[in-house]
Amino acid sequence: MRIGIASDHRGVAMKTRLTQLLESLECEVVDYGPHDSQSVDYPDYAAQVSREVSSGRVGRGILICGTGIGMCIAANKFAGVRAAPCHDSVTAEYSRMHNDANIICLSADQLSDQVAEQVIRIWLKTEFEEGRHGRRLEKIAQLEHEVALDLIQRERTAGTE
């Protein structure tokens, strides 16, 4: 599996450790940075991974910031991205089983190395259940499509005023 990974400055150390874990699990890891702990803006890094997941160039993504929340908000702006903040084995498992999450967002400040590794292992091995969950994801995709069409219409209208 090809996985994109990125963090903000607070998540660099966790990103490094998780990259090692992923490689030991024979995942192909694409590291989008940053590579040191100088202050950066998390939306820039969330966007890089989210574009790659949205386009299909990577199958899944891992984003790490102080809480995981900011990365998650930014990631979910991209078409086809289903990012979930996960903080334990239950949220990791259900994000995959019920939501087919393709990006996991982690808290560098609140998760120990052991918990982060456990969460990633569960998230990687858990399959999407389909069934009623597939129907719900189709509805989310339809909402995403409607929002995109609305945005296009607003841009066209603004251009004619």
C-alpha positions in Angstrom: 0.0 0.0 0.0 1.2 3.5 -0.9 0.7 5.9 2.0 1.3 9.7 2.1 2.3 11.1 5.4 2.8 14.7 6.6 2.7 16.7 9.8 3.1 20.1 11.2 6.2 21.0 13.3 4.6 19.5 16.4 4.2 16.1 14.7 7.6 15.7 13.1 8.9 13.2 15.7 5.7 11.1 15.6 5.8 11.2 11.8 9.4 9.8 11.8 8.5 7.0 14.1 5.3 6.1 12.2 7.2 6.1 8.9 9.6 3.5 10.3 6.6 1.4 11.5 4.9 1.7 8.0 8.1 0.7 6.3 8.5 -2.3 8.6 4.9 -3.3 7.5 6.1 -3.1 3.9 4.1 0.0 3.0 5.5 2.4 0.5 5.7 5.7 2.3 5.8 9.1 0.7 6.8 11.8 3.2 5.5 15.2 2.4 7.3 16.9 5.3 8.2 18.9 7.1 11.6 17.5 8.0 12.5 19.6 11.0 10.6 21.2 13.9 10.6 24.8 12.6 7.1 26.3 12.8 4.9 25.6 9.7 1.3 26.0 8.8 -0.6 22.7 8.9 -3.0 23.4 6.1 -0.1 23.4 3.6 0.9 19.9 4.6 -2.7 18.6 4.9 -3.3 19.9 1.3 -0.3 18.0 -0.1 -1.4 14.6 1.3 -5.1 15.3 0.6 -4.4 16.1 -3.1 -2.5 12.9 -3.5 -5.3 10.8 -1.9 -8.0 12.6 -3.9 -6.1 12.0 -7.1 -5.4 8.3 -6.3 -1.7 8.8 -6.4 -1.5 7.4 -2.9 -4.1 5.0 -1.4 -4.2 6.5 2.1 -2.8 9.3 4.1 -1.7 10.0 7.6 -1.7 13.6 9.0 -0.3 14.6 12.4 -0.6 17.9 14.2 -0.9 19.0 17.8 -4.5 17.7 18.2 -5.2 16.2 14.7 -8.3 18.4 14.4 -6.8 21.2 12.2 -5.3 18.7 9.8 -8.7 16.9 9.6 -10.6 20.0 8.9 -8.2 21.0 6.1 -8.1 17.5 4.6 -11.9 17.2 4.3 -12.0 20.1 1.9 -10.7 17.8 -0.9 -13.0 15.8 -3.1 -13.1 12.1 -2.2 -11.2 12.6 1.0 -12.7 11.0 4.1 -10.4 12.1 6.9 -11.0 11.1 10.5 -9.3 12.2 13.7 -8.5 9.0 15.7 -7.3 8.8 19.2 -7.8 5.1 20.1 -8.4 1.7 18.7 -12.2 2.1 18.5 -12.1 5.4 16.5 -9.5 3.9 14.2 -11.5 0.7 13.6 -14.8 2.5 13.1 -13.3 5.2 10.8 -12.5 2.4 8.4 -15.4 -0.1 8.9 -18.2 2.5 8.7 -16.6 5.5 7.0 -13.9 4.0 4.7 -11.6 6.8 6.0 -8.7 7.2 3.6 -6.9 9.7 5.8 -6.2 9.3 9.5 -5.5 12.4 11.6 -3.5 12.0 14.8 -2.6 14.1 17.8 1.1 14.4 18.4 0.5 16.0 21.8 -2.1 13.6 23.2 -1.0 10.1 21.9 1.8 8.1 23.2 4.0 6.3 20.7 2.5 3.0 21.7 -1.1 4.2 21.2 -0.3 5.8 17.9 1.3 2.6 16.6 -1.6 0.6 17.7 -4.1 3.0 16.1 -2.2 2.9 12.8 -2.0 -0.9 12.8 -5.7 -1.2 13.4 -6.5 1.4 10.8 -4.4 -0.3 8.2 -5.9 -3.8 8.7 -9.5 -2.8 9.1 -11.7 -3.3 6.0 -14.7 -1.2 5.0 -18.0 -3.1 5.7 -20.0 -1.8 2.7 -23.7 -2.5 3.0 -25.6 0.4 4.7 -22.3 2.2 5.2 -21.7 2.2 1.4 -25.1 3.8 0.9 -24.2 6.5 3.4 -20.9 7.2 1.7 -22.8 7.6 -1.6 -24.9 10.2 0.1 -21.8 12.0 1.3 -20.4 11.9 -2.2 -23.6 13.3 -3.5 -23.5 16.2 -1.0 -19.9 16.8 -2.1 -21.0 17.0 -5.7 -23.9 19.4 -4.9 -21.6 21.7 -2.9 -19.1 21.8 -5.9 -21.9 22.6 -8.3 -23.2 25.3 -6.0 -19.7 26.8 -5.8 -19.4 26.8 -9.6 -22.8 28.5 -10.0 -21.9 31.2 -7.4 -18.6 31.8 -9.3 -20.5 32.2 -12.6 -23.0 34.5 -11.0 -20.3 36.6 -9.4 -18.6 36.9 -12.8 -21.7 38.3 -14.5 -22.5 41.0 -11.9 
